[in-house]
Amino acid sequence: MDIAAGGSVSSPVTNCTCVSELLKRISKLRRQEITIDPDDFTVVAPSDKHAWTKLFAEYFVVNAHCVAPQCSAHSDDMLWYVRNPSVMSFYLGGKSSPLEVFRRQSKKQPVPGDTSVNWEETVCLNLILQQLDFHVTCAVCTKTSPQNLQILRKNCQRVYPSPSRRRMDSKGEGEEIAYPNIYFAIDDFENVFNDVIVRDGECVCVELVARDRYRHRESAVFLGSIRYEVLKQVYDTRASNTWQWAQKLMSSGQRRQEFVRMRGPHGKGYAEMAVARVPNCGYETPIAEDLPFDDFETHNTDPYNKRRMSDTNLASRMFYKYAGHKGAQTTNASGEPVRKSQSEADSVNQYPEVEANAIDDGQ
């Protein structure tokens, strides 16, 4: 116990189990909706809208299950609502955002049971945005055996989920709603991941972990790796296709970056990475030293120099595709068409895309 000012004794901090209970309720509700018929087909029954509405009211509006006086899971003053796509298309021509956000005390927010609200997605979105913590770890590893990875260096950062996004290559101020995709952006990625350097024979592993505030539950929602050889190939290919842009950078003294999108194993999520050579290493040295272009074709026979020239610097931001149900179904639990993720037809960030390996992949 800590002795508070004035001689009184402060009570110990009580861990609240409300988020763990909410996750159990969600899991139970999902199991009730999914059945397997005799032919091994997965049947998704229509969701119980009243049950999802009750969950939202109890765990987000009135916090009926909190046992701590100041539960950290409910420190956010905002509540998010997801409108049904059919309602948005009918009333607003399908051009407006499906998301609405209100303060907890606002009288303008939808009433419980409002048929224009998708209460299942509303519960899940508020759970992700308010009651879970996310950490991304970017590690440089080497394989000591087909099934074993040795971590050489790693960088772990807390990241924050957002249903909106903005371009990372142009540092634009404008954002756009990306829901149902959820982004985990690191704006200062150049400095945050400046020490993440990958060399020949190594690989980059990216992991995104979600946990509740009291760490009762934890799960990896993205986990993938990519070999140095693949990154270098993409970087060199992009370099040959962007010569005019490279010349422009040389005149301004900036270091060239190439953005690579790493698709997670089994198509689950993406990790966007900015790839650049280590300063004063390799054939991009003329950017800093103002050497003639003819020196680009000069090869150094020093083996130590070759090792340095293979160094590649990485910076990354995480992007996790939010999805309620997994599998081949084309409808959701309510029987409505599933909205296509914007990442599948992305017209904004057209970066080269590579498939990530699973961490335990023997390749």
Buried (B, 14 or more C-beta within 10 A) or exposed (E): EEEEEEEEEEEEEEBBBBBBBBBEBBEEBBEEBBEEEEEEEEEBEEBBBEBBBBBBBBBBEEBEBBEBEEBBBBEBEEBBBBBBBBBBBEEEEEEEBBBBEBEBEEEEBBEEEBEEBBBBBBBBBBBBBBBBBBBBBBBBBBBEEEEEBEEEEBBEBEBEBBBBBBEBEEEEEEBEBBBBBBBBBBEEBBEBBBEBBBBBEBBBBBBBBBBBBBEBEEEEBBBBBBBBEBBBEBBEEBBEEBEEEBEEBBEEEEBBBBBBBBBBBEEBBBBBBBBBBBEEBBBBBBBEEEEEEEEEEEEEEEEEEEEBBBBBBBBBBBBBBBBBBEEEEEEBBBEEEBEEBBBEEBEEBEBBBBEBBEBEBEE
